[in-house]
Amino acid sequence: MGDPTMLSYSDQLADVGYAVIPELIEQDDICDLIHNLPASSAGTRRLLDAPWCATLATRIARDQRVRDALPENAVAVQCTLFSKSKEANWLVPLHQDLSIPVAERVDSEQCSGWSEKEGELFVQPPVCVLEQLLAIRLHLDDCDEQNGALRVVPRSHRLGRLNSGKNHHECNQQGTVVVSVPSGGAMLMRPLLLHASSKANIDRPRRVLQFLFGPRKLPEKLRWPSSRCPLNFPTTPIAEVFSMTERNR
């Protein structure tokens, strides 16, 4: 079997379910982002409501290295902050990301696991939807095994929706890979890829902005929340967006 890192980013995604772009944004932008993150928070799922975040989503989606991996007419549907630190430290067992935010409930046997998080409705849609999603984990800090990098089961994204028993079977059969990502880099990942993370064991932050992109139209009468970003925001520099936000307060 060939080295997947010799493939294009979209081909790596198809092959092993993930890829790493070492330099997706500049360090100056990283400093602006860190300065404007929510204070005293281990995480939030609602960052896409902020203009700077919607602008950043558009900028990421227009990057040629990302564009080829996105579904046609993609929309940014979520941005989640994961912020591990000495004060907020946790582990995540092996799992797939199976839920998406939606506008309202629908009556469909193909949809399950309805829940509400941070005032927003979530559902587990049909697998055909999950297969089209792309998660982009933008790292604001250097991340490796010592401060909670993801561990993944390569190629597990090809197996559809799995139960917990099958999760561990695939892990035992295929093993896991630690995905290290430098500050300013990004991990592209299919949400059906089995992944986990350990607690950080050093006093170094691990802040990640995880963007979720999906197809514009959904089946089963599902709709994205109306606030979702159609990726037509102007590509204004991040620092300028923050400056405009401050002036409008």
Protein Blocks (a to p, Z undefined) as FASTA:
>chain_A
ZZfklpcfklmmmmnopacdfblbcfklmmmmmmmgcehiabdfklmmpmklmmmmmmmm
mpmklmmmpcehiacfbdcdddddfklccdddddddfbdcdfbdcddfkbghiaceehia
cddddfklmmmpccddddfbdcdfknopacddehklmnopadfklmmmmmmmnopadddd
dehiacdddfklccdddddfbdcdddddddddddfbdghhiacdfkbcehlaccddfklm
mmmmmmmZZ
